[in-house]
Amino acid sequence: MDDFEYSKEQGRRDILMTRTVLKDLPAFCREFFISLNDNTSTKTRLNYAYDLRVFFKYITEELDLFEGRGADKLTIDDLAKITANDIRLFMDYLTYYVKDNGTLEGEAMTNGEKGKSRKLSAVRKLFEYFYTNELIPANPAQLVKTPKLHEKAIIRLEPDEAARLLDEIESGDKLTERQKRFHNFTKARDLAIVTLLLGTGMRVSECVGIDLDHIDFNVGGIKIHRKGGNEVVVYFGDEVESALQNYLIERENMNPLPGHEKALFLSIQNKRIGVRSVENLVKKYSKLVTNVKNISPHKLRSTFGTNLYRETGDIYLVADVLGHKDVNTTRKHYAAESDENRRRVRDVKIRRS
């Protein structure tokens, strides 16, 4: 199954799961979800369904107004009775609650700033739809403030750390004896993957989806499928080309299983390598370089973005290359680099000696 076929299959599974979750929601929610079909992904709609299920579970179990009624029994008139304060109490409830998993104790659930913001976004979207279509008289969700998000420091590799990471993959000297046995079979592949991630900033999902015919060495580009399904070409330099060419020599002698013949990167089982496998190999090698940084494929993407911004100072270029739809997403990630660039003006001489 190639990357495109896998995406279609995943989409079908998301649709079926959304339909299952909708059975736990008020009947009027079906109209809302139909309205989302043209401008959201199947994954987004499934996440909305999950989040709204938590919301209506709270509404029917914690509010006296709807006590004794299941969420599937609520009507559009009941939605109109929900106040902004009810939604604020829901946000507080999300900090810690117990999810019914069929046992006496249940499963403890917690939500941080991002989890609360995502669930509020789903609730807002629901109220906005029915208010805009004049089916409820007010939109109380709009009165509820989004939890303030405290950005975490971006973790990335410094240039010397990135160089040592590639050296460790090449040598394998610090690996355990068991790891060294596998290293003999995977070194060229692992080096190509990590070099590609460091040299292009592509997402790990984009990396594992690459087919053999997606690479064009004549122009130094690789065709990838971005989040949302957009097809773009990312370009690579000499180091990436060298690593890919070395791996392809070995790839020619591999015998992929049926359905995996097109895949560029194969696992030891001769199947298309998965996201989890790439995450594990990055973690394995990065632990040999640094114990204080938890390095993942996404951190390698951040490393590329930082290097590109340091070299060009062009935040719009970085946003475009990384595939960010909103440049503000890029800007907040590299705000520290912008600040460092501004600090350099301290070295400008006023009087020349």
Helices and strands as residue ranges (DSSP letters): H 3-22, H 29-35, H 42-62, G 64-66, G 71-73, H 76-79, H 84-93, E 96-99, E 107-110, H 113-132, G 140-143, H 159-171, H 177-200, H 204-208, G 212-214, E 215-216, E 221-225, E 231-235, H 238-251, H 275-286, H 297-312, H 315-322, H 327-333, H 335-343, G 344-347
